[in-house]
Amino acid sequence: MDIAGKRKGENRMQFQSDDRIQAEELATKLYDAFEKIGLVFDDIHIDEPCSRCTSVTEIRVNLGGLYLDDVRKYTEIIEELGKRPMTTPPGTLAC
């Protein structure tokens, strides 16, 4: 299930692993955080590890494909955010 779809009200599939549920929760928080600053990743989704692959052994959050116009817009937003003074040190969360 894609996270953007989940945010639009789709139901969660039943019988998911704890890792999958945690990945969805974290991806949803990431989606919400991006959305607050004007970045909307409509194709964000969870990639399950392939049972036949040895290089990918974890669940991954995939932000999906972006159109060039979106890349330009998102780059401008991120660059503007980078110009603002940080209120907390990098890597810490404000409470």
Distance bins in CASP14 RR format, pairs under 12 A and 6 or more apart:
PFRMAT RR
TARGET T0000
AUTHOR 0000-0000-0000
RMODE 2
METHOD distances of the structure
MODEL  1
1 7 0 0 0 0 0 1 0 0 0 0 0
1 8 0 0 0 0 0 1 0 0 0 0 0
1 9 0 0 0 0 0 1 0 0 0 0 0
1 10 1 0 0 1 0 0 0 0 0 0 0
1 11 0 0 0 0 1 0 0 0 0 0 0
1 12 1 0 0 1 0 0 0 0 0 0 0
1 13 1 0 0 1 0 0 0 0 0 0 0
1 14 0 0 0 0 0 1 0 0 0 0 0
1 16 0 0 0 0 1 0 0 0 0 0 0
1 20 0 0 0 0 1 0 0 0 0 0 0
1 21 0 0 0 0 0 1 0 0 0 0 0
1 23 0 0 0 0 0 1 0 0 0 0 0
1 24 1 0 0 1 0 0 0 0 0 0 0
1 27 0 0 0 0 0 1 0 0 0 0 0
1 28 0 0 0 0 0 1 0 0 0 0 0
1 44 0 0 0 0 0 1 0 0 0 0 0
1 45 1 0 0 1 0 0 0 0 0 0 0
1 46 1 0 0 1 0 0 0 0 0 0 0
1 47 0 0 0 0 0 1 0 0 0 0 0
1 48 0 0 0 0 0 1 0 0 0 0 0
2 8 0 0 0 0 1 0 0 0 0 0 0
2 9 0 0 0 0 0 1 0 0 0 0 0
2 10 0 0 0 0 1 0 0 0 0 0 0
2 13 0 0 0 0 0 1 0 0 0 0 0
2 24 0 0 0 0 0 1 0 0 0 0 0
2 27 0 0 0 0 1 0 0 0 0 0 0
2 28 0 0 0 0 0 1 0 0 0 0 0
2 31 0 0 0 0 1 0 0 0 0 0 0
2 41 0 0 0 0 1 0 0 0 0 0 0
2 42 0 0 0 0 1 0 0 0 0 0 0
2 43 1 0 0 1 0 0 0 0 0 0 0
2 44 1 0 0 1 0 0 0 0 0 0 0
2 45 1 0 1 0 0 0 0 0 0 0 0
2 46 0 0 0 0 1 0 0 0 0 0 0
2 47 0 0 0 0 0 1 0 0 0 0 0
2 61 0 0 0 0 0 1 0 0 0 0 0
2 62 0 0 0 0 1 0 0 0 0 0 0
2 63 0 0 0 0 0 1 0 0 0 0 0
2 64 0 0 0 0 1 0 0 0 0 0 0
2 65 0 0 0 0 0 1 0 0 0 0 0
3 9 0 0 0 0 0 1 0 0 0 0 0
3 10 0 0 0 0 1 0 0 0 0 0 0
3 12 0 0 0 0 0 1 0 0 0 0 0
3 23 0 0 0 0 1 0 0 0 0 0 0
3 24 1 0 0 1 0 0 0 0 0 0 0
3 25 0 0 0 0 1 0 0 0 0 0 0
3 26 0 0 0 0 1 0 0 0 0 0 0
3 27 1 0 1 0 0 0 0 0 0 0 0
3 28 1 0 1 0 0 0 0 0 0 0 0
3 29 0 0 0 0 1 0 0 0 0 0 0
3 30 0 0 0 0 1 0 0 0 0 0 0
3 31 1 0 1 0 0 0 0 0 0 0 0
3 32 0 0 0 0 1 0 0 0 0 0 0
3 33 0 0 0 0 0 1 0 0 0 0 0
3 34 0 0 0 0 0 1 0 0 0 0 0
3 35 0 0 0 0 0 1 0 0 0 0 0
3 40 0 0 0 0 0 1 0 0 0 0 0
3 41 0 0 0 0 1 0 0 0 0 0 0
3 42 0 0 0 0 1 0 0 0 0 0 0
3 43 0 0 0 0 1 0 0 0 0 0 0
3 44 1 0 1 0 0 0 0 0 0 0 0
3 45 1 0 0 1 0 0 0 0 0 0 0
3 46 1 0 0 1 0 0 0 0 0 0 0
3 47 0 0 0 0 0 1 0 0 0 0 0
3 61 1 0 0 1 0 0 0 0 0 0 0
3 62 0 0 0 0 1 0 0 0 0 0 0
3 63 0 0 0 0 1 0 0 0 0 0 0
3 64 0 0 0 0 0 1 0 0 0 0 0
4 10 0 0 0 0 1 0 0 0 0 0 0
4 24 0 0 0 0 0 1 0 0 0 0 0
4 27 0 0 0 0 1 0 0 0 0 0 0
4 28 0 0 0 0 1 0 0 0 0 0 0
4 30 0 0 0 0 0 1 0 0 0 0 0
4 31 1 0 0 1 0 0 0 0 0 0 0
4 32 0 0 0 0 0 1 0 0 0 0 0
4 34 0 0 0 0 0 1 0 0 0 0 0
4 35 0 0 0 0 1 0 0 0 0 0 0
4 39 0 0 0 0 0 1 0 0 0 0 0
4 40 1 0 0 1 0 0 0 0 0 0 0
4 41 1 0 0 1 0 0 0 0 0 0 0
4 42 1 0 1 0 0 0 0 0 0 0 0
4 43 1 0 0 1 0 0 0 0 0 0 0
4 44 1 0 1 0 0 0 0 0 0 0 0
4 45 1 0 0 1 0 0 0 0 0 0 0
4 46 0 0 0 0 0 1 0 0 0 0 0
4 61 0 0 0 0 0 1 0 0 0 0 0
4 62 0 0 0 0 0 1 0 0 0 0 0
4 63 0 0 0 0 0 1 0 0 0 0 0
4 64 0 0 0 0 1 0 0 0 0 0 0
4 65 0 0 0 0 0 1 0 0 0 0 0
5 11 0 0 0 0 0 1 0 0 0 0 0
5 12 0 0 0 0 0 1 0 0 0 0 0
5 24 0 0 0 0 0 1 0 0 0 0 0
5 27 0 0 0 0 0 1 0 0 0 0 0
5 28 0 0 0 0 0 1 0 0 0 0 0
5 31 0 0 0 0 1 0 0 0 0 0 0
5 40 0 0 0 0 0 1 0 0 0 0 0
5 41 0 0 0 0 0 1 0 0 0 0 0
5 42 0 0 0 0 1 0 0 0 0 0 0
5 43 0 0 0 0 1 0 0 0 0 0 0
5 44 0 0 0 0 1 0 0 0 0 0 0
5 45 0 0 0 0 1 0 0 0 0 0 0
5 46 0 0 0 0 0 1 0 0 0 0 0
6 12 1 0 0 1 0 0 0 0 0 0 0
6 13 0 0 0 0 0 1 0 0 0 0 0
6 16 0 0 0 0 0 1 0 0 0 0 0
6 21 0 0 0 0 0 1 0 0 0 0 0
6 23 0 0 0 0 0 1 0 0 0 0 0
6 24 1 0 0 1 0 0 0 0 0 0 0
6 25 0 0 0 0 0 1 0 0 0 0 0
6 27 0 0 0 0 1 0 0 0 0 0 0
6 28 1 0 0 1 0 0 0 0 0 0 0
6 29 0 0 0 0 0 1 0 0 0 0 0
6 31 0 0 0 0 1 0 0 0 0 0 0
6 32 0 0 0 0 0 1 0 0 0 0 0
6 42 0 0 0 0 0 1 0 0 0 0 0
6 44 0 0 0 0 1 0 0 0 0 0 0
6 45 0 0 0 0 1 0 0 0 0 0 0
6 46 0 0 0 0 1 0 0 0 0 0 0
7 24 0 0 0 0 0 1 0 0 0 0 0
7 27 0 0 0 0 1 0 0 0 0 0 0
7 28 1 0 0 1 0 0 0 0 0 0 0
7 29 0 0 0 0 0 1 0 0 0 0 0
7 30 0 0 0 0 0 1 0 0 0 0 0
7 31 1 0 0 1 0 0 0 0 0 0 0
7 32 1 0 0 1 0 0 0 0 0 0 0
7 34 0 0 0 0 0 1 0 0 0 0 0
7 35 0 0 0 0 1 0 0 0 0 0 0
7 40 0 0 0 0 0 1 0 0 0 0 0
7 41 0 0 0 0 0 1 0 0 0 0 0
7 42 0 0 0 0 1 0 0 0 0 0 0
7 44 0 0 0 0 1 0 0 0 0 0 0
7 45 0 0 0 0 0 1 0 0 0 0 0
8 28 0 0 0 0 0 1 0 0 0 0 0
8 31 0 0 0 0 0 1 0 0 0 0 0
8 35 0 0 0 0 0 1 0 0 0 0 0
8 40 0 0 0 0 0 1 0 0 0 0 0
8 42 0 0 0 0 1 0 0 0 0 0 0
8 44 0 0 0 0 0 1 0 0 0 0 0
9 28 0 0 0 0 0 1 0 0 0 0 0
10 24 0 0 0 0 0 1 0 0 0 0 0
10 28 0 0 0 0 0 1 0 0 0 0 0
10 45 0 0 0 0 0 1 0 0 0 0 0
11 24 0 0 0 0 0 1 0 0 0 0 0
12 20 0 0 0 0 1 0 0 0 0 0 0
12 21 1 0 0 1 0 0 0 0 0 0 0
12 23 0 0 0 0 0 1 0 0 0 0 0
12 24 1 0 0 1 0 0 0 0 0 0 0
12 25 0 0 0 0 0 1 0 0 0 0 0
12 28 0 0 0 0 0 1 0 0 0 0 0
12 46 0 0 0 0 0 1 0 0 0 0 0
13 20 0 0 0 0 1 0 0 0 0 0 0
13 21 0 0 0 0 0 1 0 0 0 0 0
13 24 0 0 0 0 1 0 0 0 0 0 0
13 46 0 0 0 0 0 1 0 0 0 0 0
13 48 0 0 0 0 0 1 0 0 0 0 0
14 20 0 0 0 0 0 1 0 0 0 0 0
14 21 0 0 0 0 0 1 0 0 0 0 0
15 21 0 0 0 0 0 1 0 0 0 0 0
16 22 0 0 0 0 1 0 0 0 0 0 0
16 23 0 0 0 0 1 0 0 0 0 0 0
16 24 1 0 0 1 0 0 0 0 0 0 0
16 25 0 0 0 0 0 1 0 0 0 0 0
16 46 0 0 0 0 1 0 0 0 0 0 0
16 48 0 0 0 0 0 1 0 0 0 0 0
16 59 0 0 0 0 0 1 0 0 0 0 0
17 23 0 0 0 0 1 0 0 0 0 0 0
17 24 0 0 0 0 0 1 0 0 0 0 0
17 46 0 0 0 0 0 1 0 0 0 0 0
17 48 0 0 0 0 1 0 0 0 0 0 0
17 49 0 0 0 0 0 1 0 0 0 0 0
17 59 0 0 0 0 1 0 0 0 0 0 0
18 24 0 0 0 0 0 1 0 0 0 0 0
18 25 0 0 0 0 0 1 0 0 0 0 0
18 59 0 0 0 0 0 1 0 0 0 0 0
19 25 0 0 0 0 0 1 0 0 0 0 0
19 26 0 0 0 0 0 1 0 0 0 0 0
19 46 0 0 0 0 1 0 0 0 0 0 0
19 48 0 0 0 0 1 0 0 0 0 0 0
19 49 0 0 0 0 1 0 0 0 0 0 0
19 57 0 0 0 0 0 1 0 0 0 0 0
19 58 0 0 0 0 1 0 0 0 0 0 0
19 59 1 0 1 0 0 0 0 0 0 0 0
19 60 0 0 0 0 0 1 0 0 0 0 0
20 26 0 0 0 0 0 1 0 0 0 0 0
20 27 0 0 0 0 0 1 0 0 0 0 0
20 45 0 0 0 0 0 1 0 0 0 0 0
20 46 1 0 0 1 0 0 0 0 0 0 0
20 47 0 0 0 0 0 1 0 0 0 0 0
20 48 1 0 0 1 0 0 0 0 0 0 0
20 49 0 0 0 0 0 1 0 0 0 0 0
20 58 0 0 0 0 0 1 0 0 0 0 0
20 59 1 0 0 1 0 0 0 0 0 0 0
20 60 0 0 0 0 0 1 0 0 0 0 0
20 61 0 0 0 0 0 1 0 0 0 0 0
21 27 0 0 0 0 0 1 0 0 0 0 0
21 28 0 0 0 0 0 1 0 0 0 0 0
21 46 0 0 0 0 0 1 0 0 0 0 0
21 59 0 0 0 0 0 1 0 0 0 0 0
22 28 0 0 0 0 0 1 0 0 0 0 0
22 29 0 0 0 0 0 1 0 0 0 0 0
22 46 0 0 0 0 0 1 0 0 0 0 0
22 58 0 0 0 0 0 1 0 0 0 0 0
22 59 0 0 0 0 1 0 0 0 0 0 0
22 61 0 0 0 0 0 1 0 0 0 0 0
23 29 0 0 0 0 0 1 0 0 0 0 0
23 30 0 0 0 0 0 1 0 0 0 0 0
23 44 0 0 0 0 0 1 0 0 0 0 0
23 45 0 0 0 0 0 1 0 0 0 0 0
23 46 1 0 1 0 0 0 0 0 0 0 0
23 47 0 0 0 0 1 0 0 0 0 0 0
23 48 0 0 0 0 1 0 0 0 0 0 0
23 49 0 0 0 0 0 1 0 0 0 0 0
23 58 0 0 0 0 1 0 0 0 0 0 0
23 59 1 0 1 0 0 0 0 0 0 0 0
23 60 0 0 0 0 1 0 0 0 0 0 0
23 61 1 0 0 1 0 0 0 0 0 0 0
23 62 0 0 0 0 0 1 0 0 0 0 0
24 30 0 0 0 0 0 1 0 0 0 0 0
24 31 0 0 0 0 0 1 0 0 0 0 0
24 44 0 0 0 0 0 1 0 0 0 0 0
24 45 0 0 0 0 1 0 0 0 0 0 0
24 46 1 0 0 1 0 0 0 0 0 0 0
24 48 0 0 0 0 0 1 0 0 0 0 0
24 59 0 0 0 0 1 0 0 0 0 0 0
24 61 0 0 0 0 1 0 0 0 0 0 0
25 31 0 0 0 0 0 1 0 0 0 0 0
25 32 0 0 0 0 0 1 0 0 0 0 0
25 46 0 0 0 0 0 1 0 0 0 0 0
25 59 0 0 0 0 0 1 0 0 0 0 0
25 61 0 0 0 0 0 1 0 0 0 0 0
26 32 0 0 0 0 0 1 0 0 0 0 0
26 33 0 0 0 0 0 1 0 0 0 0 0
26 44 0 0 0 0 0 1 0 0 0 0 0
26 46 0 0 0 0 1 0 0 0 0 0 0
26 59 0 0 0 0 1 0 0 0 0 0 0
26 60 0 0 0 0 0 1 0 0 0 0 0
26 61 1 0 0 1 0 0 0 0 0 0 0
27 33 0 0 0 0 0 1 0 0 0 0 0
27 34 0 0 0 0 0 1 0 0 0 0 0
27 41 0 0 0 0 1 0 0 0 0 0 0
27 43 0 0 0 0 0 1 0 0 0 0 0
27 44 1 0 0 1 0 0 0 0 0 0 0
27 45 1 0 0 1 0 0 0 0 0 0 0
27 46 1 0 0 1 0 0 0 0 0 0 0
27 47 0 0 0 0 0 1 0 0 0 0 0
27 59 0 0 0 0 1 0 0 0 0 0 0
27 60 0 0 0 0 1 0 0 0 0 0 0
27 61 1 0 1 0 0 0 0 0 0 0 0
27 62 0 0 0 0 1 0 0 0 0 0 0
27 63 0 0 0 0 1 0 0 0 0 0 0
27 64 0 0 0 0 0 1 0 0 0 0 0
28 34 0 0 0 0 0 1 0 0 0 0 0
28 35 0 0 0 0 0 1 0 0 0 0 0
28 41 0 0 0 0 0 1 0 0 0 0 0
28 44 0 0 0 0 1 0 0 0 0 0 0
28 45 0 0 0 0 0 1 0 0 0 0 0
28 46 0 0 0 0 0 1 0 0 0 0 0
28 61 0 0 0 0 1 0 0 0 0 0 0
29 35 0 0 0 0 0 1 0 0 0 0 0
29 36 0 0 0 0 0 1 0 0 0 0 0
29 44 0 0 0 0 0 1 0 0 0 0 0
29 61 0 0 0 0 0 1 0 0 0 0 0
29 93 0 0 0 0 0 1 0 0 0 0 0
30 36 0 0 0 0 0 1 0 0 0 0 0
30 37 0 0 0 0 0 1 0 0 0 0 0
30 39 0 0 0 0 0 1 0 0 0 0 0
30 41 0 0 0 0 1 0 0 0 0 0 0
30 44 1 0 0 1 0 0 0 0 0 0 0
30 45 0 0 0 0 0 1 0 0 0 0 0
30 46 0 0 0 0 0 1 0 0 0 0 0
30 61 1 0 0 1 0 0 0 0 0 0 0
30 62 0 0 0 0 0 1 0 0 0 0 0
30 63 0 0 0 0 1 0 0 0 0 0 0
31 37 0 0 0 0 0 1 0 0 0 0 0
31 38 0 0 0 0 0 1 0 0 0 0 0
31 39 0 0 0 0 1 0 0 0 0 0 0
31 40 0 0 0 0 1 0 0 0 0 0 0
31 41 1 0 0 1 0 0 0 0 0 0 0
31 42 0 0 0 0 1 0 0 0 0 0 0
31 43 0 0 0 0 0 1 0 0 0 0 0
31 44 1 0 1 0 0 0 0 0 0 0 0
31 45 0 0 0 0 0 1 0 0 0 0 0
31 46 0 0 0 0 0 1 0 0 0 0 0
31 61 0 0 0 0 1 0 0 0 0 0 0
31 62 0 0 0 0 0 1 0 0 0 0 0
31 63 0 0 0 0 1 0 0 0 0 0 0
31 64 0 0 0 0 0 1 0 0 0 0 0
32 38 0 0 0 0 0 1 0 0 0 0 0
32 39 0 0 0 0 0 1 0 0 0 0 0
32 40 0 0 0 0 0 1 0 0 0 0 0
32 41 0 0 0 0 0 1 0 0 0 0 0
32 44 0 0 0 0 0 1 0 0 0 0 0
33 39 0 0 0 0 1 0 0 0 0 0 0
33 40 0 0 0 0 0 1 0 0 0 0 0
33 41 0 0 0 0 0 1 0 0 0 0 0
33 44 0 0 0 0 0 1 0 0 0 0 0
33 81 0 0 0 0 0 1 0 0 0 0 0
33 93 0 0 0 0 0 1 0 0 0 0 0
34 40 1 0 0 1 0 0 0 0 0 0 0
34 41 1 0 0 1 0 0 0 0 0 0 0
34 42 0 0 0 0 0 1 0 0 0 0 0
34 44 0 0 0 0 1 0 0 0 0 0 0
34 61 0 0 0 0 0 1 0 0 0 0 0
34 63 0 0 0 0 1 0 0 0 0 0 0
34 66 0 0 0 0 0 1 0 0 0 0 0
34 70 0 0 0 0 0 1 0 0 0 0 0
34 74 0 0 0 0 1 0 0 0 0 0 0
34 77 0 0 0 0 1 0 0 0 0 0 0
34 78 0 0 0 0 0 1 0 0 0 0 0
34 81 0 0 0 0 0 1 0 0 0 0 0
35 41 0 0 0 0 1 0 0 0 0 0 0
35 42 0 0 0 0 0 1 0 0 0 0 0
35 44 0 0 0 0 0 1 0 0 0 0 0
35 74 0 0 0 0 0 1 0 0 0 0 0
35 77 0 0 0 0 0 1 0 0 0 0 0
36 77 0 0 0 0 0 1 0 0 0 0 0
36 81 0 0 0 0 0 1 0 0 0 0 0
37 73 0 0 0 0 0 1 0 0 0 0 0
37 74 0 0 0 0 1 0 0 0 0 0 0
37 76 0 0 0 0 0 1 0 0 0 0 0
37 77 1 0 0 1 0 0 0 0 0 0 0
37 78 0 0 0 0 1 0 0 0 0 0 0
37 80 0 0 0 0 1 0 0 0 0 0 0
37 81 1 0 0 1 0 0 0 0 0 0 0
37 82 0 0 0 0 0 1 0 0 0 0 0
37 84 0 0 0 0 0 1 0 0 0 0 0
38 70 0 0 0 0 0 1 0 0 0 0 0
38 73 0 0 0 0 1 0 0 0 0 0 0
38 74 0 0 0 0 1 0 0 0 0 0 0
38 76 0 0 0 0 0 1 0 0 0 0 0
38 77 1 0 0 1 0 0 0 0 0 0 0
38 78 0 0 0 0 0 1 0 0 0 0 0
38 80 0 0 0 0 0 1 0 0 0 0 0
38 81 0 0 0 0 0 1 0 0 0 0 0
39 63 0 0 0 0 1 0 0 0 0 0 0
39 66 0 0 0 0 1 0 0 0 0 0 0
39 70 0 0 0 0 1 0 0 0 0 0 0
39 71 0 0 0 0 0 1 0 0 0 0 0
39 73 0 0 0 0 1 0 0 0 0 0 0
39 74 1 0 1 0 0 0 0 0 0 0 0
39 75 0 0 0 0 0 1 0 0 0 0 0
39 76 0 0 0 0 0 1 0 0 0 0 0
39 77 1 0 0 1 0 0 0 0 0 0 0
39 78 1 0 0 1 0 0 0 0 0 0 0
39 80 0 0 0 0 0 1 0 0 0 0 0
39 81 0 0 0 0 1 0 0 0 0 0 0
40 63 0 0 0 0 0 1 0 0 0 0 0
40 64 0 0 0 0 0 1 0 0 0 0 0
40 66 0 0 0 0 0 1 0 0 0 0 0
40 67 0 0 0 0 0 1 0 0 0 0 0
40 70 0 0 0 0 1 0 0 0 0 0 0
40 73 0 0 0 0 1 0 0 0 0 0 0
40 74 0 0 0 0 1 0 0 0 0 0 0
40 77 0 0 0 0 0 1 0 0 0 0 0
41 61 0 0 0 0 1 0 0 0 0 0 0
41 62 0 0 0 0 1 0 0 0 0 0 0
41 63 1 0 1 0 0 0 0 0 0 0 0
41 64 1 0 0 1 0 0 0 0 0 0 0
41 65 0 0 0 0 1 0 0 0 0 0 0
41 66 1 0 0 1 0 0 0 0 0 0 0
41 67 0 0 0 0 0 1 0 0 0 0 0
41 70 0 0 0 0 1 0 0 0 0 0 0
41 71 0 0 0 0 0 1 0 0 0 0 0
41 74 0 0 0 0 1 0 0 0 0 0 0
42 63 0 0 0 0 0 1 0 0 0 0 0
42 64 0 0 0 0 1 0 0 0 0 0 0
42 65 0 0 0 0 1 0 0 0 0 0 0
42 66 0 0 0 0 1 0 0 0 0 0 0
42 67 0 0 0 0 0 1 0 0 0 0 0
42 70 0 0 0 0 1 0 0 0 0 0 0
43 61 0 0 0 0 0 1 0 0 0 0 0
43 62 1 0 0 1 0 0 0 0 0 0 0
43 63 1 0 0 1 0 0 0 0 0 0 0
43 64 1 1 0 0 0 0 0 0 0 0 0
43 65 1 0 1 0 0 0 0 0 0 0 0
43 66 0 0 0 0 1 0 0 0 0 0 0
43 67 0 0 0 0 0 1 0 0 0 0 0
43 70 0 0 0 0 0 1 0 0 0 0 0
44 60 0 0 0 0 0 1 0 0 0 0 0
44 61 1 0 0 1 0 0 0 0 0 0 0
44 62 1 0 0 1 0 0 0 0 0 0 0
44 63 1 0 1 0 0 0 0 0 0 0 0
44 64 1 0 0 1 0 0 0 0 0 0 0
44 65 0 0 0 0 1 0 0 0 0 0 0
44 66 0 0 0 0 0 1 0 0 0 0 0
45 59 0 0 0 0 0 1 0 0 0 0 0
45 60 0 0 0 0 1 0 0 0 0 0 0
45 61 1 0 0 1 0 0 0 0 0 0 0
45 62 1 0 1 0 0 0 0 0 0 0 0
45 63 0 0 0 0 1 0 0 0 0 0 0
45 64 1 0 0 1 0 0 0 0 0 0 0
45 65 0 0 0 0 0 1 0 0 0 0 0
46 58 0 0 0 0 0 1 0 0 0 0 0
46 59 1 0 1 0 0 0 0 0 0 0 0
46 60 1 0 0 1 0 0 0 0 0 0 0
46 61 1 0 0 1 0 0 0 0 0 0 0
46 62 1 0 0 1 0 0 0 0 0 0 0
46 63 0 0 0 0 0 1 0 0 0 0 0
46 64 0 0 0 0 0 1 0 0 0 0 0
47 53 0 0 0 0 0 1 0 0 0 0 0
47 56 1 0 0 1 0 0 0 0 0 0 0
47 57 0 0 0 0 0 1 0 0 0 0 0
47 58 0 0 0 0 1 0 0 0 0 0 0
47 59 1 0 0 1 0 0 0 0 0 0 0
47 60 1 0 1 0 0 0 0 0 0 0 0
47 61 1 0 0 1 0 0 0 0 0 0 0
47 62 1 0 1 0 0 0 0 0 0 0 0
47 63 0 0 0 0 0 1 0 0 0 0 0
47 64 0 0 0 0 1 0 0 0 0 0 0
48 56 0 0 0 0 1 0 0 0 0 0 0
48 57 0 0 0 0 0 1 0 0 0 0 0
48 58 0 0 0 0 1 0 0 0 0 0 0
48 59 1 0 0 1 0 0 0 0 0 0 0
48 60 0 0 0 0 1 0 0 0 0 0 0
48 61 0 0 0 0 0 1 0 0 0 0 0
48 62 0 0 0 0 0 1 0 0 0 0 0
49 55 0 0 0 0 1 0 0 0 0 0 0
49 56 1 0 1 0 0 0 0 0 0 0 0
49 57 1 0 1 0 0 0 0 0 0 0 0
49 58 1 0 1 0 0 0 0 0 0 0 0
49 59 1 0 0 1 0 0 0 0 0 0 0
49 60 1 0 0 1 0 0 0 0 0 0 0
50 56 1 0 1 0 0 0 0 0 0 0 0
50 57 0 0 0 0 1 0 0 0 0 0 0
50 58 0 0 0 0 0 1 0 0 0 0 0
50 59 0 0 0 0 0 1 0 0 0 0 0
50 60 0 0 0 0 0 1 0 0 0 0 0
51 57 0 0 0 0 0 1 0 0 0 0 0
53 60 0 0 0 0 0 1 0 0 0 0 0
56 62 0 0 0 0 0 1 0 0 0 0 0
63 70 0 0 0 0 0 1 0 0 0 0 0
63 71 0 0 0 0 0 1 0 0 0 0 0
63 74 0 0 0 0 0 1 0 0 0 0 0
64 70 0 0 0 0 0 1 0 0 0 0 0
64 71 0 0 0 0 0 1 0 0 0 0 0
65 71 0 0 0 0 1 0 0 0 0 0 0
65 74 0 0 0 0 0 1 0 0 0 0 0
66 72 0 0 0 0 1 0 0 0 0 0 0
66 73 0 0 0 0 1 0 0 0 0 0 0
66 74 1 0 0 1 0 0 0 0 0 0 0
66 75 0 0 0 0 0 1 0 0 0 0 0
67 73 0 0 0 0 1 0 0 0 0 0 0
67 74 0 0 0 0 0 1 0 0 0 0 0
68 74 0 0 0 0 0 1 0 0 0 0 0
68 75 0 0 0 0 0 1 0 0 0 0 0
69 75 0 0 0 0 0 1 0 0 0 0 0
69 76 0 0 0 0 0 1 0 0 0 0 0
70 76 0 0 0 0 0 1 0 0 0 0 0
70 77 0 0 0 0 0 1 0 0 0 0 0
71 77 0 0 0 0 0 1 0 0 0 0 0
71 78 0 0 0 0 0 1 0 0 0 0 0
72 78 0 0 0 0 0 1 0 0 0 0 0
72 79 0 0 0 0 0 1 0 0 0 0 0
73 79 0 0 0 0 0 1 0 0 0 0 0
73 80 0 0 0 0 0 1 0 0 0 0 0
74 80 0 0 0 0 0 1 0 0 0 0 0
74 81 0 0 0 0 0 1 0 0 0 0 0
75 81 0 0 0 0 0 1 0 0 0 0 0
75 82 0 0 0 0 0 1 0 0 0 0 0
76 82 0 0 0 0 0 1 0 0 0 0 0
76 83 0 0 0 0 0 1 0 0 0 0 0
77 83 0 0 0 0 0 1 0 0 0 0 0
77 84 0 0 0 0 0 1 0 0 0 0 0
78 84 0 0 0 0 0 1 0 0 0 0 0
82 90 0 0 0 0 0 1 0 0 0 0 0
86 92 0 0 0 0 1 0 0 0 0 0 0
86 94 0 0 0 0 1 0 0 0 0 0 0
87 93 0 0 0 0 0 1 0 0 0 0 0
87 94 1 0 0 1 0 0 0 0 0 0 0
87 95 0 0 0 0 0 1 0 0 0 0 0
88 94 1 0 1 0 0 0 0 0 0 0 0
88 95 0 0 0 0 1 0 0 0 0 0 0
END
